[in-house]
Amino acid sequence: MIMRDTRGISLLLSLFVLSAILVTALSAGTLIVRELKITGAGVRGV
Protein backbone atom coordinates (compact mmCIF):
# COMPACT_ATOMS: atom_id res chain seq x y z
CA MET A 1 0.00 0.00 0.00
CA ILE A 2 2.75 2.44 0.94
CA MET A 3 4.62 1.81 -2.33
CA ARG A 4 1.45 2.40 -4.35
CA ASP A 5 0.73 5.61 -2.47
CA THR A 6 4.25 6.94 -2.97
CA ARG A 7 4.11 6.09 -6.67
CA GLY A 8 0.78 7.87 -7.07
CA ILE A 9 2.03 10.89 -5.13
CA SER A 10 5.24 11.07 -7.20
CA LEU A 11 3.20 10.82 -10.41
CA LEU A 12 0.88 13.60 -9.25
CA LEU A 13 3.86 15.74 -8.24
CA SER A 14 5.60 15.21 -11.58
CA LEU A 15 2.40 16.04 -13.47
CA PHE A 16 1.89 19.16 -11.34
CA VAL A 17 5.49 20.28 -11.93
CA LEU A 18 5.19 19.70 -15.68
CA SER A 19 1.93 21.65 -15.87
CA ALA A 20 3.44 24.48 -13.81
CA ILE A 21 6.48 24.63 -16.11
CA LEU A 22 4.23 24.69 -19.18
CA VAL A 23 2.09 27.49 -17.75
CA THR A 24 5.12 29.59 -16.77
CA ALA A 25 6.74 29.00 -20.17
CA LEU A 26 3.56 30.03 -22.00
CA SER A 27 3.08 33.17 -19.89
CA ALA A 28 6.76 34.10 -20.27
CA GLY A 29 6.55 33.53 -24.03
CA THR A 30 3.52 35.80 -24.38
CA LEU A 31 5.22 38.48 -22.26
CA ILE A 32 8.39 38.28 -24.38
CA VAL A 33 6.37 38.51 -27.60
CA ARG A 34 4.53 41.56 -26.26
CA GLU A 35 7.77 43.26 -25.22
CA LEU A 36 9.37 42.47 -28.59
CA LYS A 37 6.37 43.92 -30.42
CA ILE A 38 6.43 47.07 -28.28
CA THR A 39 10.21 47.55 -28.59
CA GLY A 40 10.11 46.76 -32.31
CA ALA A 41 7.39 49.37 -32.85
CA GLY A 42 9.34 51.90 -30.77
CA VAL A 43 12.56 51.29 -32.71
CA ARG A 44 10.76 51.56 -36.05
CA GLY A 45 9.11 54.78 -34.91
CA VAL A 46 5.60 53.52 -35.66
N, C-alpha and C positions, 0 to 999 in steps of 0.2 A: 504493500500500500504506500509506504513512504517513497519508494523509488518512483512509483507511478505519479505521485503528487509532485515530486521534485521535477520530473520530466515535464509534466503539464505546466508547472510554474515557469520553468526555464523556457518552454516554447512560448508561453504568453509573454514573458519578458522580452524575448528576442523579437516577437511580432510587434510588440509595443515600441521597442527601440527602432525597428525598421520603419514603422509608420511615422514615428517622430522625426527620424532623419529625412524621410521623404517630404514631410510637411515643411520642415525647416528649409530644405533645399529648394522646394517650390517657391516658398515665400521669398527667400533670398534671391532666387532667379528673377522673380517679378520685380523686386526692388531694384536689382541691378539693371534690368531692362529699362525701367522707368528712369533711373538716373542717367543711363546712357542716352536715352531719347532726349531728356532735358538738356544735358551737357552738349549733345550733338546739335540741338536746335540753337543753343546759346552760342556755340562756336561758329555755326553757319550764319548767325545773325538773323535767323527767321523770327 
